[in-house]
């Protein structure tokens, strides 16, 4: 099990378990499209070599309206 810890800029955290490295990579590729532009989340997944990486949102704000 690979634990991935997400931390918002306000300090809220969530840990998500993944079964393998490919699942983590798929999540990292997919997640920015789910976050609004301007939103960033810190990601830590030491077992796959990610330490304090940042995922930045790509979803345009106008799609929320």
N, C-alpha and C positions, 0 to 999 in steps of 0.2 A: 504494500500500500504506500503510495506517495502522497504525503500531506502537502497541500498548497495553502499558504496563509495569505489572505487578502486584507489589506489595511487601507482604509480611506484616509483622506487628509485630515479628517476630524478625529482620527484615532480608533474608529470602530473596526473590529476585526471579525473575520470569518475564516474558518478552516474547512477546506473541501478535500475529501479523499479521492484519489484517482488510482486505478489499477495498474497503469503503466505509463511510460514516458510519452508514448504516442497520444494518449488521452489528454495529458497535460498540454502537449503542443497544440492539439486540436482546440482545446479550451482557450489558449492564449491567442490563437488565430481568429476565433469566433467572438470572443468577449468584447473587443473594442467596438464592434458593430452594435452591441447592446447598450453601451454607455453613451450618454449624450456628449456632444462636443464640449470640451472644457472640463470634463470630469476625468479625474485620474485616480487610479488605484495602484497601490504598491503591492507587488507580488513577491513572495518568498517561497522557493521550492528548492532547498539545499540539495536534495537527493538527485535533482536533475541539473544542478549547477546554476540556479537562478537565485541571486541574492540582491534584494532591494531593487528589483526591476520595476518599471512603471508601465502600466497599460493605460493608454489615453483614449477616451471616447471618440468615436467617429460618426455617431448618429446625429444628423442635423437636428437642431432644436425645433425647426418648423414641423418635423414629423410628429412631435408630441401634441400638437394642437388638434 
